[in-house]
Amino acid sequence: SKLANNASGQLEWEDYFFHLIFPEDKRDLSIWPKTPSYYTEVTSDYARRLRVLASKILEVLSLELGLEEGRLEKEVGGMEELLLQMKINYYPKCPQPELALGVEAHT
C-alpha cells in the first residue's frame, strides 16, 4: 500500500501489486498470485507478447531516427537485459475521499 503525500498535500490512496514479468529467469513466481489459477500462464503469455512488441517499436524508432536497425534495442542492453514490470492498482474505498487522491498525475 502507498499512503504518501503528493505535491498538492493529498494522500495517494491505493493498494498495488508490482512485480517483474520478464525476463522469465528473473521472475520470482513465489510472490505471484495463486488465484486465479491461470494468472501465471496468462501473465507469462502477456509478457512474451509485450517483449515482441517492445522489440518492434524499438526497431521502428531506430529506423525512423535514421539509426541502424536494432540500435535502440542494443542501447537498452538487448531484449535479454530489458526488464518488464507490471503494476496492478486497486483503489479501496476511502473513508475521507476529500483528503485523498487515487494516484497522482503521471507525466
GUTI-147614 format. One record per residue: chain; residue number from 1; x, y, z of N, C-alpha, C in turn; residue in three letters. Coordinates in nm, 4 decimals. Layout:
BEGIN
[drenlum 'A',NUM,[X,Y,Z],[X,Y,Z],[X,Y,Z],'ala'];
...
//
This chain:
BEGIN
[drenlum 'A',1,[0.0838,-0.1188,0.0000],[0.0000,0.0000,0.0000],[0.0871,0.1236,0.0000],'ser'];
[drenlum 'A',2,[0.0343,0.2265,-0.0587],[0.1064,0.3526,-0.0616],[0.0177,0.4590,0.0004],'lys'];
[drenlum 'A',3,[0.0627,0.5153,0.1076],[-0.0061,0.6269,0.1711],[0.0966,0.7379,0.1854],'leu'];
[drenlum 'A',4,[0.1171,0.8103,0.0784],[0.2187,0.9148,0.0768],[0.1564,1.0446,0.0289],'ala'];
[drenlum 'A',5,[0.2036,1.1555,0.0838],[0.1563,1.2851,0.0383],[0.2169,1.3173,-0.0977],'asn'];
[drenlum 'A',6,[0.1347,1.3729,-0.1856],[0.1869,1.4180,-0.3131],[0.2115,1.5681,-0.3054],'asn'];
[drenlum 'A',7,[0.2463,1.6288,-0.4171],[0.2808,1.7710,-0.4188],[0.1671,1.8603,-0.3715],'ala'];
[drenlum 'A',8,[0.0428,1.8183,-0.3911],[-0.0716,1.9009,-0.3503],[-0.1095,1.8788,-0.2041],'ser'];
[drenlum 'A',9,[-0.0403,1.7873,-0.1364],[-0.0704,1.7594,0.0027],[-0.1758,1.6524,0.0230],'gly'];
[drenlum 'A',10,[-0.2302,1.6001,-0.0860],[-0.3292,1.4939,-0.0743],[-0.2590,1.3595,-0.0584],'gln'];
[drenlum 'A',11,[-0.3264,1.2666,0.0060],[-0.2743,1.1306,0.0179],[-0.3041,1.0527,-0.1091],'leu'];
[drenlum 'A',12,[-0.2071,0.9757,-0.1526],[-0.2345,0.8798,-0.2593],[-0.2936,0.7573,-0.1910],'glu'];
[drenlum 'A',13,[-0.4126,0.7203,-0.2284],[-0.4860,0.6133,-0.1617],[-0.4978,0.4963,-0.2577],'trp'];
[drenlum 'A',14,[-0.4023,0.4057,-0.2501],[-0.4056,0.2920,-0.3408],[-0.3332,0.1732,-0.2793],'glu'];
[drenlum 'A',15,[-0.3766,0.0561,-0.3182],[-0.3036,-0.0679,-0.2940],[-0.2545,-0.1126,-0.4309],'asp'];
[drenlum 'A',16,[-0.1417,-0.1806,-0.4324],[-0.0913,-0.2248,-0.5621],[-0.0051,-0.3489,-0.5471],'tyr'];
[drenlum 'A',17,[0.0090,-0.4182,-0.6585],[0.0977,-0.5326,-0.6687],[0.1906,-0.5043,-0.7850],'phe'];
[drenlum 'A',18,[0.3186,-0.4963,-0.7578],[0.4189,-0.4585,-0.8560],[0.5175,-0.5745,-0.8659],'phe'];
[drenlum 'A',19,[0.5334,-0.6303,-0.9865],[0.6231,-0.7446,-0.9995],[0.6855,-0.7542,-1.1383],'his'];
[drenlum 'A',20,[0.8024,-0.8154,-1.1415],[0.8768,-0.8370,-1.2649],[0.8105,-0.9493,-1.3437],'leu'];
[drenlum 'A',21,[0.7863,-0.9249,-1.4724],[0.7225,-1.0280,-1.5551],[0.8134,-1.0796,-1.6665],'ile'];
[drenlum 'A',22,[0.9233,-1.0078,-1.6932],[1.0183,-1.0518,-1.7965],[1.1537,-0.9915,-1.7660],'phe'];
[drenlum 'A',23,[1.2620,-1.0659,-1.7848],[1.2741,-1.1987,-1.8433],[1.2304,-1.3078,-1.7448],'pro'];
[drenlum 'A',24,[1.1934,-1.4181,-1.8012],[1.1380,-1.5272,-1.7214],[1.2345,-1.5764,-1.6139],'glu'];
[drenlum 'A',25,[1.3639,-1.5800,-1.6442],[1.4591,-1.6340,-1.5467],[1.4840,-1.5400,-1.4281],'asp'];
[drenlum 'A',26,[1.4324,-1.4179,-1.4347],[1.4495,-1.3237,-1.3233],[1.3209,-1.3029,-1.2438],'lys'];
[drenlum 'A',27,[1.2152,-1.3710,-1.2826],[1.0872,-1.3569,-1.2117],[1.0928,-1.4315,-1.0786],'arg'];
[drenlum 'A',28,[1.0172,-1.3834,-0.9825],[1.0004,-1.4527,-0.8546],[0.8558,-1.4997,-0.8463],'asp'];
[drenlum 'A',29,[0.8310,-1.6181,-0.8978],[0.6947,-1.6705,-0.9037],[0.6356,-1.6961,-0.7657],'leu'];
[drenlum 'A',30,[0.7185,-1.7006,-0.6631],[0.6662,-1.7266,-0.5285],[0.5785,-1.6119,-0.4782],'ser'];
[drenlum 'A',31,[0.5954,-1.4928,-0.5352],[0.5122,-1.3790,-0.4924],[0.3930,-1.3571,-0.5841],'ile'];
[drenlum 'A',32,[0.3871,-1.4305,-0.6941],[0.2758,-1.4134,-0.7881],[0.1484,-1.4724,-0.7285],'trp'];
[drenlum 'A',33,[0.0341,-1.4141,-0.7609],[-0.0934,-1.4672,-0.7096],[-0.1166,-1.6124,-0.7519],'pro'];
[drenlum 'A',34,[-0.1761,-1.6876,-0.6633],[-0.2111,-1.8281,-0.6933],[-0.3522,-1.8377,-0.7500],'lys'];
[drenlum 'A',35,[-0.4304,-1.7331,-0.7297],[-0.5645,-1.7282,-0.7869],[-0.5793,-1.5975,-0.8620],'thr'];
[drenlum 'A',36,[-0.6422,-1.5972,-0.9740],[-0.7000,-1.7154,-1.0386],[-0.5905,-1.8123,-1.0827],'pro'];
[drenlum 'A',37,[-0.6256,-1.9355,-1.0999],[-0.5288,-2.0410,-1.1299],[-0.4530,-2.0165,-1.2606],'ser'];
[drenlum 'A',38,[-0.5106,-1.9407,-1.3503],[-0.4485,-1.9147,-1.4808],[-0.3632,-1.7876,-1.4812],'tyr'];
[drenlum 'A',39,[-0.3463,-1.7218,-1.3666],[-0.2733,-1.5944,-1.3614],[-0.1319,-1.6062,-1.4193],'tyr'];
[drenlum 'A',40,[-0.0568,-1.7065,-1.3761],[0.0820,-1.7210,-1.4225],[0.0870,-1.7454,-1.5721],'thr'];
[drenlum 'A',41,[0.0020,-1.8317,-1.6223],[0.0006,-1.8638,-1.7652],[-0.0341,-1.7401,-1.8493],'glu'];
[drenlum 'A',42,[-0.1386,-1.6717,-1.8120],[-0.1836,-1.5554,-1.8893],[-0.0824,-1.4413,-1.8807],'val'];
[drenlum 'A',43,[-0.0293,-1.4165,-1.7619],[0.0674,-1.3083,-1.7449],[0.1977,-1.3394,-1.8178],'thr'];
[drenlum 'A',44,[0.2391,-1.4640,-1.8174],[0.3594,-1.5044,-1.8906],[0.3415,-1.4848,-2.0406],'ser'];
[drenlum 'A',45,[0.2245,-1.5223,-2.0915],[0.1950,-1.5017,-2.2337],[0.1954,-1.3526,-2.2668],'asp'];
[drenlum 'A',46,[0.1340,-1.2723,-2.1811],[0.1324,-1.1271,-2.1995],[0.2748,-1.0726,-2.2031],'tyr'];
[drenlum 'A',47,[0.3607,-1.1193,-2.1137],[0.4993,-1.0716,-2.1078],[0.5748,-1.1060,-2.2366],'ala'];
[drenlum 'A',48,[0.5562,-1.2275,-2.2861],[0.6235,-1.2663,-2.4111],[0.5775,-1.1792,-2.5276],'arg'];
[drenlum 'A',49,[0.4478,-1.1552,-2.5352],[0.3946,-1.0721,-2.6439],[0.4407,-0.9267,-2.6296],'arg'];
[drenlum 'A',50,[0.4472,-0.8781,-2.5065],[0.4937,-0.7420,-2.4819],[0.6399,-0.7266,-2.5212],'leu'];
[drenlum 'A',51,[0.7192,-0.8297,-2.4963],[0.8592,-0.8274,-2.5351],[0.8732,-0.8150,-2.6866],'arg'];
[drenlum 'A',52,[0.7938,-0.8917,-2.7612],[0.7951,-0.8852,-2.9078],[0.7548,-0.7454,-2.9540],'val'];
[drenlum 'A',53,[0.6501,-0.6897,-2.8937],[0.6048,-0.5558,-2.9293],[0.7124,-0.4512,-2.8996],'leu'];
[drenlum 'A',54,[0.7763,-0.4624,-2.7841],[0.8825,-0.3678,-2.7483],[0.9958,-0.3729,-2.8501],'ala'];
[drenlum 'A',55,[1.0309,-0.4918,-2.8932],[1.1363,-0.5077,-2.9927],[1.0977,-0.4413,-3.1250],'ser'];
[drenlum 'A',56,[0.9735,-0.4612,-3.1679],[0.9268,-0.3996,-3.2922],[0.9255,-0.2471,-3.2824],'lys'];
[drenlum 'A',57,[0.8790,-0.1948,-3.1693],[0.8750,-0.0489,-3.1508],[1.0160,0.0090,-3.1532],'ile'];
[drenlum 'A',58,[1.1093,-0.0556,-3.0840],[1.2474,-0.0068,-3.0842],[1.3089,-0.0139,-3.2231],'leu'];
[drenlum 'A',59,[1.2743,-0.1168,-3.2997],[1.3248,-0.1298,-3.4368],[1.2729,-0.0162,-3.5250],'glu'];
[drenlum 'A',60,[1.1426,0.0105,-3.5186],[1.0836,0.1176,-3.5999],[1.1404,0.2534,-3.5584],'val'];
[drenlum 'A',61,[1.1507,0.2767,-3.4288],[1.2066,0.4046,-3.3829],[1.3502,0.4219,-3.4303],'leu'];
[drenlum 'A',62,[1.4287,0.3158,-3.4259],[1.5673,0.3230,-3.4734],[1.5720,0.3665,-3.6188],'ser'];
[drenlum 'A',63,[1.4925,0.3002,-3.7011],[1.4928,0.3308,-3.8443],[1.4424,0.4718,-3.8708],'leu'];
[drenlum 'A',64,[1.3356,0.5128,-3.8038],[1.2786,0.6456,-3.8272],[1.3685,0.7574,-3.7762],'glu'];
[drenlum 'A',65,[1.4548,0.7265,-3.6818],[1.5511,0.8257,-3.6327],[1.6775,0.8275,-3.7172],'leu'];
[drenlum 'A',66,[1.6802,0.7437,-3.8196],[1.7963,0.7391,-3.9080],[1.9113,0.6581,-3.8515],'gly'];
[drenlum 'A',67,[1.8835,0.5745,-3.7540],[1.9860,0.4891,-3.6945],[1.9832,0.3535,-3.7629],'leu'];
[drenlum 'A',68,[2.0890,0.2765,-3.7410],[2.0877,0.1424,-3.7984],[1.9847,0.0576,-3.7252],'glu'];
[drenlum 'A',69,[1.9316,-0.0400,-3.7988],[1.8294,-0.1287,-3.7429],[1.8834,-0.1959,-3.6167],'glu'];
[drenlum 'A',70,[1.8030,-0.1974,-3.5109],[1.8435,-0.2616,-3.3872],[1.9253,-0.1757,-3.2930],'gly'];
[drenlum 'A',71,[1.9535,-0.0525,-3.3311],[2.0399,0.0334,-3.2479],[1.9800,0.0617,-3.1101],'arg'];
[drenlum 'A',72,[1.8525,0.1025,-3.1043],[1.7928,0.1345,-2.9746],[1.7834,0.0108,-2.8854],'leu'];
[drenlum 'A',73,[1.7505,-0.1024,-2.9448],[1.7451,-0.2256,-2.8667],[1.8827,-0.2577,-2.8089],'glu'];
[drenlum 'A',74,[1.9849,-0.2369,-2.8882],[2.1224,-0.2585,-2.8415],[2.1553,-0.1633,-2.7269],'lys'];
[drenlum 'A',75,[2.1102,-0.0390,-2.7376],[2.1408,0.0625,-2.6364],[2.0738,0.0341,-2.5020],'glu'];
[drenlum 'A',76,[1.9617,-0.0358,-2.5030],[1.8969,-0.0711,-2.3757],[1.9489,-0.2056,-2.3229],'val'];
[drenlum 'A',77,[2.0503,-0.2585,-2.3871],[2.1105,-0.3822,-2.3394],[2.0568,-0.5068,-2.4047],'gly'];
[drenlum 'A',78,[1.9778,-0.4889,-2.5099],[1.9184,-0.6037,-2.5768],[1.7957,-0.6512,-2.5017],'gly'];
[drenlum 'A',79,[1.7162,-0.7307,-2.5647],[1.5912,-0.7750,-2.5036],[1.6147,-0.8641,-2.3813],'met'];
[drenlum 'A',80,[1.7297,-0.9271,-2.3723],[1.7571,-1.0111,-2.2560],[1.7818,-0.9266,-2.1314],'glu'];
[drenlum 'A',81,[1.8241,-0.8030,-2.1496],[1.8506,-0.7142,-2.0363],[1.7324,-0.6221,-2.0052],'glu'];
[drenlum 'A',82,[1.6364,-0.6148,-2.0954],[1.5203,-0.5294,-2.0740],[1.4298,-0.5921,-1.9693],'leu'];
[drenlum 'A',83,[1.4006,-0.5173,-1.8627],[1.3132,-0.5669,-1.7570],[1.1735,-0.5118,-1.7792],'leu'];
[drenlum 'A',84,[1.0761,-0.6004,-1.7831],[0.9363,-0.5602,-1.7947],[0.8687,-0.5882,-1.6615],'leu'];
[drenlum 'A',85,[0.8042,-0.4848,-1.6084],[0.7366,-0.4987,-1.4806],[0.5894,-0.4653,-1.4967],'gln'];
[drenlum 'A',86,[0.5080,-0.5242,-1.4126],[0.3650,-0.4993,-1.4157],[0.3229,-0.4440,-1.2807],'met'];
[drenlum 'A',87,[0.2389,-0.3417,-1.2859],[0.1815,-0.2859,-1.1638],[0.0298,-0.2940,-1.1774],'lys'];
[drenlum 'A',88,[-0.0321,-0.3578,-1.0798],[-0.1773,-0.3707,-1.0774],[-0.2279,-0.2850,-0.9630],'ile'];
[drenlum 'A',89,[-0.3077,-0.1844,-0.9942],[-0.3593,-0.0922,-0.8928],[-0.4974,-0.1333,-0.8454],'asn'];
[drenlum 'A',90,[-0.5218,-0.1088,-0.7186],[-0.6533,-0.1272,-0.6579],[-0.6798,-0.0051,-0.5713],'tyr'];
[drenlum 'A',91,[-0.7953,0.0544,-0.5888],[-0.8309,0.1752,-0.5154],[-0.9442,0.1424,-0.4182],'tyr'];
[drenlum 'A',92,[-0.9090,0.1074,-0.2939],[-1.0135,0.0743,-0.1966],[-1.0949,0.1982,-0.1605],'pro'];
[drenlum 'A',93,[-1.2143,0.1753,-0.1086],[-1.2997,0.2856,-0.0665],[-1.2274,0.3647,0.0423],'lys'];
[drenlum 'A',94,[-1.2246,0.4937,0.0263],[-1.1546,0.5813,0.1193],[-1.2549,0.6420,0.2172],'cys'];
[drenlum 'A',95,[-1.2262,0.6364,0.3469],[-1.3193,0.6919,0.4447],[-1.3272,0.8450,0.4418],'pro'];
[drenlum 'A',96,[-1.2246,0.9106,0.3862],[-1.2243,1.0568,0.3754],[-1.1770,1.0950,0.2344],'gln'];
[drenlum 'A',97,[-1.2613,1.0749,0.1340],[-1.2185,1.0959,-0.0043],[-1.1751,1.2390,-0.0352],'pro'];
[drenlum 'A',98,[-1.2247,1.3356,0.0393],[-1.1833,1.4740,0.0140],[-1.0354,1.4969,0.0473],'glu'];
[drenlum 'A',99,[-0.9755,1.4061,0.1222],[-0.8351,1.4193,0.1602],[-0.7414,1.3334,0.0745],'leu'];
[drenlum 'A',100,[-0.8006,1.2530,-0.0114],[-0.7189,1.1551,-0.0827],[-0.7334,1.1660,-0.2337],'ala'];
[drenlum 'A',101,[-0.6375,1.1095,-0.2994],[-0.6312,1.1025,-0.4451],[-0.5960,0.9576,-0.4777],'leu'];
[drenlum 'A',102,[-0.6604,0.8988,-0.5791],[-0.6293,0.7596,-0.6126],[-0.4822,0.7408,-0.6430],'gly'];
[drenlum 'A',103,[-0.4339,0.8151,-0.7373],[-0.2912,0.8144,-0.7719],[-0.2622,0.9485,-0.8371],'val'];
[drenlum 'A',104,[-0.1437,1.0027,-0.8102],[-0.1136,1.1344,-0.8642],[-0.0916,1.1288,-1.0154],'glu'];
[drenlum 'A',105,[-0.0989,1.2440,-1.0775],[-0.0840,1.2525,-1.2237],[0.0509,1.2010,-1.2685],'ala'];
[drenlum 'A',106,[0.0522,1.1402,-1.3856],[0.1759,1.0933,-1.4475],[0.2179,1.1929,-1.5543],'his'];
[drenlum 'A',107,[0.3468,1.2018,-1.5748],[0.3967,1.2891,-1.6811],[0.4758,1.2078,-1.7816],'thr'];
//
